[in-house]
């Protein structure tokens, strides 16, 4: 058992390092862009990478340091605060993923007929406004972490003697306040299930649009060779970026579907490696998705790979 814990800790450090590096590089790539040339997609990517980075750092602090600290050294308000900031990062990552998915679908839909007709999310001010609303919503949805009954959740913790429970919402069968139950299921529905449904439906619509556009593409007769090449190059770039987004959305769907099953089917006080399992489920998307977005958005140029 001790050897398994050491191996899991090693994997945790590897995943965390990959996620920290990927999200940091993504943020640095976006910061290099001229402020007046930044696009809505980059704003959403920046918000996603920042939320991912936040979540990776805080969840490691909560899981590794706090859960391994004796109860005498960990105060209840420390748990409140850590749970609060952890959930903020998690919700922000999910919300920005939903924004990216919807934005990509709107950009791709009716691409040939819409031409340059502006979209709501294409406007930089609108993109910043929506991003700000997402952050505010995540904070508001996390505030009840300070209210729910922590004592009921801390009972019968068999894994360690920490005052911080392994699961934010769980409570014992003998004493489970109504507010705990209401908040848990409202949180799961609004922050996990609903975004998962939106991403799944939108991803299917994106895939449908891609397939239909591929079937209906015909060479223009009245265009010059240079303009045809430019149009083809632009369409290829958009499709490649969209495929990368679809890949990230697929990872998101697998990740959070597994999380929902795990959250609803297992008891954190009976499952010995609850914290580790929850960590790897939630961290997989935040660690791997930045690389997908960077490759699809040409933030990792192909020629740089050839030089290496």
Beta strands, then each sheet from edge to edge (+ up, - down):
end
